[in-house]
Amino acid sequence: MRPRTIFLLRHGQTDFNVQGIVQGSGVDSSLNDTGRRQAAQFFAAYGHVPFDKVYTSALRRTHESVQQFLDLGLPHEAHAGLNEISWGEREGTRITMEEDAEYREVLADWSAGRTTSRLTGGESPEEVAARQRPVIELLKARDDEQTILVCMHGRAMRVLLCQLLNYPLSCMEGFEHSNLCLYKLEFTGTVFTVKNFLDVTHLRDGKSAALAG
């Protein structure tokens, strides 16, 4: 069996990204003008790829990021299992390492391997990983889908990459992300490998802010 190819994409920029406001799974925002331009740039670079299926989260910012592919009539599935991590009571608020002690503590917990830690009312990486696993099993089982496009969210993408590549969740900070960045993976039927890491060559204006959401 020839290797299958997965294009793993983070959604384009939203106004909340620019403002440093976390969206998580509870803020269903739309792309801003920059995000729509990023989506168009990605389509210009990869619109010729014969994708068998497009997968997104259940949130509109992922749908909007791949809308031009959907307009081609490609098969599409939206899975809430691919939604961003819930930041609980902090969703819709500004949250940064410099300004927020609870956020710093939770990120430190995760890096130290305490991946059941969460912000108040939010999800832990372990809980995100658990809801992703049924989607992962779908992707692995559908060997008729040779080339797929998956659009999701920054923190959730870090969790997914750890699972696909058999890293502990404590390693997720190593998977950097920015708006409309691409990770291209191959799947042999047993092993996932990364072929393109944090690829933004399709964005002629360079990287956009890598903010939570």
Secondary structure, DSSP 4 states (H G I P E B T S, - for coil): -PPEEEEEEE----HHHHHTB--TTT------HHHHHHHHHHHHHHTTS--SEEEE-SSHHHHHHTHHHHTTT--EEE-GGGSPPP-GGGTTSB--TTT-HHHHHHHHHHHTT-TT---TT---HHHHHHHHHHHHHHHHH-TT--EEEEEE-HHHHHHHHHHHTT--GGGGGGS---TT-EEEEEE-SS-EEEEEEEE-TT-TT-PPP----
